[in-house]
Structure formats: C-alpha cells, structure tokens
Amino acid sequence: DALGQDALGQDALGKATFGRAGCGGEALSGENGRAEPEPRAAGAAEARAAALEESLLLVVTEVLAAAGEERGDESLPLLEQHARLQERELALDLVGHCCVLLGALGRGGEESGAAGGSDALQVGVRLSLLSVLEQLGDSAALVAEAAERALCRMSLAQGRGEGATVAALIEANGDFLLEALSRRLRHQPSGRSRVPLVMEALLSYAGATTLPLLADVVGELIDLADEAVGAADGESRAAPALLPCARAMCALVLAARDCQAADETAASGEGAAAPEGAAVAAAGVSSAVGAAESVGGLAVPGSGEGEGDEAGNELAAMFDSFWSEVAPAEARGGEPGGGEEAAAEGEGPEGQEEAAARREAEVREEEEEEERRNKPPMAPALALRVVQKVEMLLLCSPPSVAHVLLDALAAAIPLLQPWPRALLPALHKLWAPLVSLFDSPELALAAAAMGVLRTAAHLLRGELSVSSMAAAFPPVLRVVAAHGAAPPLTQLRPAGGQAAAEP
C-alpha cells in the first residue's frame, strides 16, 4: 500500500528489483553481498522481476472474484453486509495497487533494458479493467468509490504526465472493451445485466472518444431496456433492472452532445482556415505583381492593349456561352441561330434524352440535400434513438428511473433542434406520458417534466402543433392551482395554537 501511494517508493522498487546498484560495471545480486558480473546480475534481476510480476498478476486474478461479488442477501445482519462491502472495497484497492506496482516494474525494466514489464502491466490492466468499470455503477457508495480509486491508479500506472488520465486509459483499450462487451451481450447471458454499468462508465469518462466505438452496441442497450421492462412485475422489480439502462441512456445523450460539439468546433476551425489561406494566397499574388511592376520598369504580362483585347473577347465569348445555356427559349429567339439550335435540341431524340438526364440529376441532388437536412449525423442519431425509446419507458418506470429519463430528454431536445422533422414525430409520441407526469404526487418529478415541456416549447415554438400545446394547458393549470395558491386563512394558526380570526 505504501509503495503504491508513493512515487518514490515505486521507483525504488523498480531499481531494487533490477539491481541498478553497484559500481565498476557490476551489480549486487543480493546473495552474501557479492558483486556479480553484469550479464549474470541482469539475468537475476529479470528473473526476480518476472517472478514478482507473476505474483502480482495472480493476486489480481484472485481478488477480482471477490471484487465482483454481488452485494448479497439484504436479509443478512447489517454488520455482515457491511463486512462484505469492506471486503470488496479492499479487493478493488488491492487491484489498483497491483497495477501501480506492475507499472513501476515496467518502467524499471525499460530503464535497465529488460523486456516484458509493459506486457505484464497490459495483461493486468485488461484482466481487471472491465470488472472495475462494472463496480463504478454499484449501488453501494463504498464499492463505487473504491472502483474509482482503482481506475485512477490504473491510469497512473499506464500513462505518464498528461497522458495519465482515465480517458486515455479507456481510449487505449477501446477495442478490447468493445470486444468484451460484444462477447458478453451475445455469448454470456449471465453478464448481460451488468453491461449498462460498463457503458455508463465508458460514456461518462470518455464519451466523445468512445461513442463511435459503442455505436454498434446501442441497439443491444435498447434491447436490454425492453428485457428489463418485460421481466418487471411491479415497481419494486422495475427500479433495479431499469435504472442502469436509464443511466446508460442518459450518459449516451450527454456523450452525443459532447461529440457533436467537438465536430462543430472542428468544422468551424477548418472553415475559418480556408478563407485565411485564400487571403494569404491573394496577398502573395498581389505582392508578386507589384514587385514585377517595380523591378526595372518591366511590364506585367497581359497588361498590353492587344492582350487586353484578347482577354475581353474571351470573356464576352464565355458570357455568350453561359447565356445560351441558362436563358429561356423565348429570350434566345432573337439571337442569330438561337431559335434553330433550341428547336434542333428539343426535336432531336438525343437532346431530349440529355435534358431528361439533367432533370433527373437535379431531382436526385435536391432529394439528397433534403435528406441531409432531415437526417441527423451519427451522434444526434444515437440521441434520437434514446428519445424514441423514452415513450415506452416513461409509462412503466418508477420515479427514480423517470428522473433519469427526463434528464436525458432535457439534453436531447436542444441537440436535435436543427433536425425538427426527425425530432417531432418522436416528441409527439411521448407528449401524453410527459403531460401525465404533471399530476405526479412527487413535485420534483412534476417540475422536471414541466422543465422538459418548457425546453421543447421554447426551442420548437414554430414547429409544435396547436393541439399538442393545448393538451398541456389543463394539467399545468391544475398544478398551479393546487400548489401555487396560498392556503386559506382558516388553515393558518398563530404560535399559540388558536385559529386566526378572519378579517
């Protein structure tokens, strides 16, 4: 524990393991204090490092089973439940410290020229990363905090400097995590229930970078939500099954928002760089022309009268050609030969085929442009899938799940505002369950539902139908009348307990 928390201790461990003490080209082997030749000492150091790495990996493998245990039967005594949670906390802390020590051994091996240290760290990280990510969403705060500490230590072990972040750790192991999630979803039915916990952790810590990787398993997340709803026989069972799925969906919407913002920032940067480059090129051309005019009184090519006349004739011919192509037939009738050419083009079968092909190409271009305006890109499209699923979940979810779903809606509506034709059908479907939450006995839930309504009405005021807005007024007025009016004077009592006299 001390070595895992102290950077100096980690360096000392690496140096001591690889025998970097000694002088005169020799190193101490540690046996009777005798100095051994460098090759023999290096071999002994590598053997010690390999044995220590194997021991640490064995510890990681053994404690992962304890760290991944469920919370247990809640009917057990409270002290026994707390003892089991403490065991899981210690197991996760031990996993994090083992990864830190493996990283120290790897750095010591790199400095001494040995091989295999970084491989052992990679094995340790991949053995424990998925299990640690699962524990981040555990309902017990003690276990979730221990998993977060372990994840930070793993990031510190694998990265250096600014690269020692959780996002960098997840990005470096993204392919492995995607393969592990796919394997669990398709070949391990017992592990499907914990997949939303992993997805929530991945999207929360590195959403903008991992969203393209997780786009293929979003459909599996929607299916898990359907399975949770189908298996629930009441609110008592619906909440534990649906809550991880709802949190993963909310994290998906937030990650889509961050990803879209990053794409827009990159696009705006490229758009600003293009005019700047054009201005620099134009400035370079003008400066070159000025220099040519000023050096020795040389004339700039194309500045003579003959060349100017030729350029003018070419420009006039270009405009005449453009006019003959875009002007209507009536306007071309007065030009010499214009009517005959138009008639020949219109009467000939080849001309008719070319005109029909041009019209078809124009229609296709217009349809593609319309589809681009109505179809959101990858990140908003994933958020749209969540909005389409919220309708069914709001109808059968307890308040804890409904709060998370409303948070997802509040973030998805501004994200999808530029594509109203894609958003409005899904929004109209969930209008009825959203309005029904206004009469909820939990005022916080009713207020969250009204906040989503306010966001939709403010951003889509010109797109929402009158009937949809009219359906929301009676519930709003009922809530205001029930909770916004002052109580009658007969219900107010002074400090003495006597009813207040009416004025």
LUMBA-538132 format. One record per residue (C-alpha): residue in three letters; x, y, z. Coordinates in steps of 0.1 Angstrom, whole numbers, plus 2048, in hexadecimal, padded with zeros to 3 digits. Layout:
% LUMBA-538132
ALAXYZ;...
END
This chain:
% LUMBA-538132
ASP800800800;ALA81C818809;LEU82F8107E8;GLY80F8147D4;GLN8088377E2;ASP82C8447E1;ALA83C84C7C0;LEU85F84A7CF;GLY8568287DD;GLN84C81C7BA;ASP86D8287AB;ALA8808187C8;LEU86E7F77C2;GLY8777F779D;LYS89C8007A3;ALA89F7E77C0;THR88F7CB7AC;PHE8A57D078D;GLY8C57D47A2;ARG8CF7F6797;ALA8E77FB7B4;GLY90C7F47B1;CYS92B8027A2;GLY9467FA788;GLY92E7EA770;GLU9227D178A;ALA9017CE79E;LEU8F87BE7BF;SER8E579E7BD;GLY8DA79F7E1;GLU8E977E7EA;ASN904782805;GLY9097A57F8;ARG9207987DC;ALA9247AB7BC;GLU91C79879D;PRO92479F779;GLU90B7B5767;PRO8FB79A751;ARG8F678276E;ALA8E779E783;ALA8D17AA767;GLY8C4786763;ALA8BD783788;ALA8AB7A5788;GLU89579B76B;ALA88D77A77D;ARG88378C79D;ALA86E7A5789;ALA85C789776;ALA855776797;LEU8487967A7;GLU83279E789;GLU82477B789;SER81C77F7AE;LEU80A7A07A8;LEU7F679278B;LEU7EC7757A0;VAL7E178C7BC;VAL7CC7A07A2;THR7BC781795;GLU7B37747B8;VAL7A57947C6;LEU79079C7A7;ALA7787817B0;ALA7737917D2;ALA7707B37C4;GLY7557A87AB;GLU73E7987C5;GLU71B7A57C8;ARG7107B87E6;GLY7007997F5;ASP6E0792807;GLU6D27B1817;SER6C279B831;LEU6E4795841;PRO6ED7A9860;LEU6F97CC858;LEU71C7C6866;GLU7217A8850;GLN7157BC831;HIS72E7D783A;ALA74A7BE83F;ARG7447B081C;LEU7447D380D;GLN7657DA81E;GLU7747BA80F;ARG76A7C67ED;GLU7797E97F4;LEU79A7D97FF;ALA79B7C37E1;LEU7977E07C9;ASP7B17F47DB;LEU7C97D67D8;VAL7C27D47B3;GLY7CB7F97AE;HIS7EB7F57C3;CYS7F67D67B0;CYS7F27E978F;VAL80780679C;LEU8227EE7A7;LEU8217DD785;GLY8267FF775;ALA84480678C;LEU8537E5782;GLY84D7EC75D;ARG85E80E760;GLY87C7FF772;GLY87F7E4758;GLU87F7FE73C;GLU89A81274D;SER8B07F4752;GLY8AA7E672F;ALA8957C873A;ALA8767BD728;GLY8537B2732;GLY84A7CB74D;SER8327DF737;ASP8227BE72B;ALA81B7B474F;LEU80B7D5756;GLN7F57D2737;VAL7EA7AF742;GLY7E27BC765;VAL7CE7D9757;ARG7BA7C473F;LEU7B37AA75A;SER7A47C4772;LEU7987E175C;LEU7757D3754;SER76E7C8777;VAL7797EA785;LEU7637FC76D;GLU7457E6778;GLN74A7F079C;LEU749815794;GLY723813792;ASP71E7FE7B1;SER7028087C7;ALA7198077E5;ALA72D8287E7;LEU7498177F9;VAL74F7FF7DC;ALA74A81A7C1;GLU7648317D2;ALA77D8157D5;ALA77880D7B0;GLU77E8317A7;ARG79F8317BB;ALA7AA8117AA;LEU7A2820787;CYS7B783F78F;ARG7D482979B;MET7D281477B;SER7D3834767;LEU7F284077A;ALA80381F774;GLN7FE81F74F;GLY802844746;ARG81C85E74D;GLY818883752;GLU7F9891740;GLY7F286E732;ALA7EA860754;THR7C4865752;VAL7A784E753;ALA79C859730;ALA7BE850722;LEU7BD82E733;ILE79B826725;GLU7A5833702;ALA7C481D702;ASN7AF7FE70B;GLY7908076F6;ASP7927EA6DE;PHE7967D16FA;LEU7797DF70E;LEU7627DF6EF;GLU76B7BA6E8;ALA7657B170D;LEU7437C370D;SER7387B26ED;ARG7437906FA;ARG72E79671A;LEU7107A1707;ARG70F7846EF;HIS71F767700;GLN71C76D726;PRO6F8771730;SER701773755;GLY71779274F;ARG6FE7A673A;SER6EE7B7758;ARG70F7C8761;VAL7177D573D;PRO7047F6743;LEU71A7FD761;VAL7397FA74B;MET72A80F72F;GLU72182B748;ALA74482C755;LEU75482C732;LEU73D848726;SER74185D746;TYR76785C746;ALA76E85D721;GLY74E86270F;ALA75A8776F1;THR77585E6E8;THR76383D6F0;LEU7418466E1;PRO74B83B6BD;LEU7578196CC;LEU7378146E0;ALA71F81D6C3;ASP71C7F86B9;VAL7117ED6DC;VAL6F78096E1;GLY6DC7F26D3;GLU6E67D86EC;LEU6E17F2708;ILE6BE7F96FB;ASP6B77D46FB;LEU6C37D171F;ALA6AA7EC729;ASP68E7D9718;GLU6987B972A;ALA6987CC74B;VAL6757D9745;GLY6697B773B;ALA6777A6759;ALA6697BF772;ASP6497B7784;GLY6477D7798;GLU6597F67A3;SER66E7E27BC;ARG67E7CD7A1;ALA67D7E7786;ALA694800797;PRO6B47EB79B;ALA6B17DD778;LEU6A97FD766;LEU6BF816779;PRO6E080B76A;CYS6D180B747;ALA6C382E74C;ARG6E483B759;ALA6F682D73C;MET6DD83D724;CYS6E285F735;ALA70885B733;LEU70485370E;VAL6F0873707;LEU70A88871A;ALA727877707;ALA71487E6E6;ARG7128A36F0;ASP7378A56F7;CYS7408926D7;GLN72A8A96C2;ALA7398C86D2;ALA75C8BB6CB;ASP7538B46A6;GLU7438D76A2;THR7628E76B2;ALA7798D469A;ALA7638DD67C;SER763902686;GLY78990168A;GLU78D8F3667;GLY77590C658;ALA788929668;ALA7A991B65C;ALA79D91A637;PRO79593F633;GLU7B5948645;GLY7C993362D;ALA7B894260F;ALA7BF96561D;VAL7E495C622;ALA7E694F5FE;ALA7D596E5F0;ALA7ED984603;GLY80B9705F6;VAL7FF9745D2;SER7F999A5D5;SER81B99E5E5;ALA82B98B5C9;VAL81A9A05AF;GLY8259C05C0;ALA8489B45C2;ALA8489AB59D;GLU83C9CD594;SER8559DF5AA;VAL8749CC59F;GLY8859DC581;GLY8659EA573;LEU85B9C8566;ALA8379C5559;VAL8219AB568;PRO81699054F;GLY7F3996543;SER7F59BC549;GLY7F99C6524;GLU7DC9D250E;GLY7DD9B34F7;GLU7DC99B514;GLY7C19AF525;ASP7AC9AD505;GLU7B1988504;ALA7A7983528;GLY788999522;ASN77D984504;GLU782964518;LEU76D972535;ALA75197C51D;ALA75195A50C;MET74F94952F;PHE73095E538;ASP720957517;SER72493251C;PHE71693553F;TRP6F8948533;SER6F192F518;GLU6F0913532;VAL6DB92454E;ALA6C593C53C;PRO6A1932533;ALA698929510;GLU68494950B;ALA6A295F515;ARG6B894C4FD;GLY6A094F4E0;GLY6AE9714D5;GLU6D29664D3;PRO6E095B4B2;GLY6DB9354B0;GLY6CE9324D4;GLY6AC9274CA;GLU6B890E4B1;GLU6D08FE4CA;ALA6B68FD4E5;ALA69D8ED4CD;ALA6B68D44C2;GLU6BF8CB4E5;GLY69B8C84EF;GLU6908B34D1;GLY6AE89B4D0;PRO6AB87B4E5;GLU6CF8804F2;GLY6C78A34FE;GLN6A7897510;GLU6BB87B521;GLU6D589352D;ALA6BB8AB53A;ALA6A988F54C;ALA6CA88355B;ARG6D28A6567;ARG6B08A9577;GLU6B4887589;ALA6D6891596;GLU6C88B25A3;VAL6AC89F5B4;ARG6C48875C4;GLU6DA8A35D1;GLU6BC8B45E0;GLU6B18945F1;GLU6D388D5FF;GLU6D68B160C;GLU6B38AD61C;GLU6BE88C62C;ARG6DD89D63A;ARG6C88B864A;ASN6AF8A0659;LYS6C7883663;PRO6DE88B681;PRO70287F681;MET70E862696;ALA70F8726B9;PRO6ED8836B8;ALA6DE8646A7;LEU6E884F6C6;ALA6D88696DD;LEU6B88676C7;ARG6B78416CD;VAL6B68486F2;VAL69A8626EE;GLN6868486DA;LYS68A82F6F6;VAL681847713;GLU65C84670B;MET658822715;LEU66F824733;LEU65D843742;LEU63C830742;CYS649813758;SER66682276C;PRO66882B791;PRO67184F79A;SER69684779E;VAL69883C77A;ALA68185776D;HIS69887277B;VAL6B6864768;LEU6A1861748;LEU69588574B;ASP6B989074F;ALA6C187E72E;LEU6A488F71D;ALA6AF8B2729;ALA6D18AC719;ALA6C589C6F9;ILE6AB8B66EE;PRO6C58D36EA;LEU6DD8BA6D9;LEU6C28B06BF;GLN6B38D36BA;PRO6C48D7698;TRP6B18B968B;PRO68D8BF694;ARG67F8A767B;ALA69188A68C;LEU68A8966AF;LEU6658A06AD;PRO65787D6A6;ALA66886F6C5;LEU66088D6DA;HIS63B88B6D1;LYS63A8666DB;LEU64786D6FE;TRP63288C703;ALA616879715;PRO62C86772F;LEU63F887734;VAL62089B73B;SER613880752;LEU631885769;PHE6248A8771;ASP60B898789;SER62588379B;PRO6248857C1;GLU64A88B7C0;LEU64E8B07BA;ALA6728AC7AF;LEU667894793;ALA64B8AB788;ALA6648C8788;ALA67D8B4773;ALA6618AB75A;MET6578D0757;GLY67B8D9751;VAL67C8C2733;LEU65C8D1726;ARG66A8F472A;THR68A8EB717;ALA6768DB6FB;ALA65D8F96F9;HIS67A9126F9;LEU6909016DF;LEU6748F46C8;ARG65990E6CC;GLY6539116A7;GLU6538EB6A1;LEU63C8DE6BD;SER6188DA6B4;VAL5FC8EE6C4;SER5EB8CE6D1;SER60B8C36E2;MET60F8E46F4;ALA5EA8E56FD;ALA5EC8C270D;ALA6068CE725;PHE5F38EC732;PRO5D98DB749;PRO5F38C675D;VAL6098E5761;LEU5EB8FA76E;ARG5E28DE786;VAL6058DC794;VAL606902798;ALA5E49037A9;ALA5ED8E67C1;HIS6108F17CA;GLY6149157C1;ALA5F69257D3;ALA5F99317F7;PRO5E791B812;PRO5C6928820;LEU5C893E83F;THR5B5925854;GLN5D390D850;LEU5EC92685E;ARG5F1924883;PRO60593B899;ALA6219308B0;GLY60892A8CD;GLY5F59108B9;GLN5D49238B6;ALA5C5928894;ALA5CB94B885;ALA5AC961885;GLU59E96A863;PRO5A098E85A;
END
